[in-house]
Amino acid sequence: MAQIPRPARAADRSHAVVIGAGLAGLTAARALADAYDRVTVLDRDTLPADPAPRRGVPQSRQLHVLLARGAQALEELFPGFLEELLAAGATRADTQGEAHWYLDGHLLRPAPSGVISYGASRPQVEHHVRARVEALPGVVVRERVEVLGPVTTPDRGRATGVRVRQRADGAGEETVPADLVVDASGRGSRAPAWLEELGYPRPRQTRVRADVVYVTRHFRREPHHLGGRSGVALVPFPGLPRGGAIVSEREDRFAVVLFGLLGEEPPADEAGMLAYAETLPGPDVAEVLRTAEPLNEPVRMRYPASARHHYEKLDRHLGGFLVTGDALCSFNPTYGQGMTAAAQQAIVLRSLLARDRDRDAGGLPRRFFRAAARVVDTPWLLAAGGDLRFPEAEGRRGPADGLLDRYLTRYRAAASVDPVLGRTFLAVAHMLQPPARLMSPGHVLRVLRASGRAGGPVRTES
């Protein structure tokens, strides 16, 4: 594949280091490769040669979906990526026309929407992204390396590299010099503690606690399942803090997830999963659990709270040090936003580096964190707002939240009869349109017109 010509480098753009070889770290490395002579990605894990779960990404065994905006972002970063993913067995589907969505128990009116998502396992997506990154000139991915902390100038004003230790018996500590350090180490990031040790303030944190527990199992997909549709999503709502989803990861394989919030825990045994699925508003998940051949054992995971670190609000920044991905903001995983948000932050980073080519990297953190905060605003609003619908969820609520929730409750019901409302809802959920679009005058009028025609929630026949 032909390489895109690189722009001229600034004097302080010789070497960049990225902590973490997950999606956030790899996409950040792609952004940096256009601006730095060398980019080194460091990861604690042994990285698998083939698509496979790994210890450092515990959610890699769970159901994943690549949202429409995330697919666009990865294609922008890696031209031809989506065709590669499809050639490797991933699936592509119109989210409204080829899947069932249950919102507040109402079946969203099926219709072609043009909102396209991609079904693929997390290891498969990461494997193809890493292969593309490792093929970039000047980029090296080092595995089994523990990062101990940043190295700085004597006045602690700027990062000049990182201290690391190879994860092997008797390995000593070494320093990896760098002009820029990017922490993409995930929810376990030690960046706040590192900054505090260097005399910087910790970023303020916003948390929304919903205590999510989810269980994923894979099944053989056959043509008769789901009437040939690619998947289904049953979204929890107040009064029923349970949900489930099915995604076609390959033409012959489903990933099925059951999840619960605020004390609801799906079982991880066959009979228990089926009984749990039969309590959901639609029959789709229970049908697959009842009739499909299981391919592996169920895997459970817990996610206590979404967390956003407000680096953009700090009045002082360590120069040459950035934080991205889940280390910046992690979302309730049932919304499927993590990979998309990470790729969008990488696009922001690449744009800043191209535009500010002659600026010193010491001032980059303030510009990046402000721009990344704007990227995070929409998925945070969707995930936090969805969780805060539940009175038991812990988090800060605004004075207008109750009014907005009442409108969106009517909107979800109206979308069961008006496909235009459904299309906009999914476009917002896939981060193709801003949430304000749901409240445009035309959509408010459609909600009022359709509300009287919307029936009650779908019930299972169990």
Rosetta blueprint (number, residue, H / E / L):
1 M L
2 A L
3 Q L
4 I L
5 P L
6 R L
7 P L
8 A L
9 R L
10 A L
11 A L
12 D L
13 R L
14 S L
15 H E
16 A E
17 V E
18 V E
19 I E
20 G L
21 A L
22 G L
23 L H
24 A H
25 G H
26 L H
27 T H
28 A H
29 A H
30 R H
31 A H
32 L H
33 A H
34 D L
35 A L
36 Y L
37 D L
38 R E
39 V E
40 T E
41 V E
42 L E
43 D L
44 R L
45 D L
46 T L
47 L L
48 P L
49 A L
50 D L
51 P L
52 A L
53 P L
54 R E
55 R L
56 G L
57 V E
58 P H
59 Q H
60 S H
61 R H
62 Q L
63 L L
64 H L
65 V E
66 L E
67 L L
68 A H
69 R H
70 G H
71 A H
72 Q H
73 A H
74 L H
75 E H
76 E H
77 L H
78 F L
79 P L
80 G L
81 F H
82 L H
83 E H
84 E H
85 L H
86 L H
87 A H
88 A L
89 G L
90 A L
91 T E
92 R E
93 A E
94 D E
95 T L
96 Q L
97 G L
98 E L
99 A E
100 H E
101 W E
102 Y E
103 L E
104 D L
105 G L
106 H E
107 L E
108 L L
109 R L
110 P L
111 A L
112 P L
113 S L
114 G L
115 V L
116 I E
117 S E
118 Y E
119 G E
120 A L
121 S L
122 R H
123 P H
124 Q H
125 V H
126 E H
127 H H
128 H H
129 V H
130 R H
131 A H
132 R H
133 V H
134 E H
135 A L
136 L L
137 P L
138 G L
139 V E
140 V E
141 V E
142 R E
143 E L
144 R L
145 V E
146 E E
147 V E
148 L E
149 G E
150 P E
151 V E
152 T E
153 T L
154 P L
155 D L
156 R L
157 G L
158 R E
159 A E
160 T E
161 G E
162 V E
163 R E
164 V E
165 R E
166 Q E
167 R L
168 A L
169 D L
170 G L
171 A L
172 G L
173 E E
174 E E
175 T E
176 V E
177 P E
178 A L
179 D L
180 L E
181 V E
182 V E
183 D E
184 A L
185 S L
186 G L
187 R L
188 G L
189 S L
190 R L
191 A H
192 P H
193 A H
194 W H
195 L H
196 E H
197 E H
198 L L
199 G L
200 Y L
201 P L
202 R L
203 P L
204 R E
205 Q E
206 T E
207 R E
208 V E
209 R E
210 A E
211 D E
212 V E
213 V E
214 Y E
215 V E
216 T E
217 R E
218 H E
219 F E
220 R E
221 R L
222 E L
223 P L
224 H L
225 H H
226 L H
227 G H
228 G H
229 R L
230 S L
231 G E
232 V E
233 A E
234 L E
235 V L
236 P L
237 F E
238 P L
239 G L
240 L E
241 P L
242 R E
243 G E
244 G E
245 A E
246 I E
247 V E
248 S E
249 E E
250 R E
251 E L
252 D L
253 R E
254 F E
255 A E
256 V E
257 V E
258 L E
259 F E
260 G E
261 L L
262 L L
263 G L
264 E L
265 E L
266 P L
267 P L
268 A L
269 D L
270 E H
271 A H
272 G H
273 M H
274 L H
275 A H
276 Y H
277 A H
278 E L
279 T L
280 L L
281 P L
282 G L
283 P L
284 D H
285 V H
286 A H
287 E H
288 V H
289 L H
290 R H
291 T H
292 A L
293 E L
294 P E
295 L L
296 N L
297 E L
298 P L
299 V E
300 R E
301 M E
302 R E
303 Y E
304 P E
305 A E
306 S E
307 A E
308 R E
309 H E
310 H E
311 Y H
312 E H
313 K H
314 L L
315 D L
316 R L
317 H L
318 L L
319 G E
320 G L
321 F E
322 L E
323 V E
324 T L
325 G H
326 D H
327 A H
328 L L
329 C E
330 S E
331 F L
332 N L
333 P H
334 T H
335 Y H
336 G L
337 Q L
338 G H
339 M H
340 T H
341 A H
342 A H
343 A H
344 Q H
345 Q H
346 A H
347 I H
348 V H
349 L H
350 R H
351 S H
352 L H
353 L H
354 A H
355 R H
356 D L
357 R L
358 D L
359 R L
360 D L
361 A H
362 G H
363 G H
364 L H
365 P H
366 R H
367 R H
368 F H
369 F H
370 R H
371 A H
372 A H
373 A H
374 R H
375 V H
376 V H
377 D H
378 T H
379 P H
380 W H
381 L H
382 L H
383 A H
384 A H
385 G H
386 G H
387 D H
388 L L
389 R L
390 F L
391 P L
392 E L
393 A L
394 E E
395 G L
396 R L
397 R L
398 G L
399 P L
400 A L
401 D H
402 G H
403 L H
404 L H
405 D H
406 R H
407 Y H
408 L H
409 T H
410 R H
411 Y H
412 R H
413 A H
414 A H
415 A L
416 S L
417 V L
418 D L
419 P H
420 V H
421 L H
422 G H
423 R H
424 T H
425 F H
426 L H
427 A H
428 V H
429 A H
430 H L
431 M L
432 L L
433 Q L
434 P L
435 P H
436 A H
437 R H
438 L H
439 M H
440 S L
441 P H
442 G H
443 H H
444 V H
445 L H
446 R H
447 V H
448 L H
449 R H
450 A H
451 S H
452 G L
453 R L
454 A L
455 G L
456 G L
457 P L
458 V L
459 R L
460 T L
461 E L
462 S L
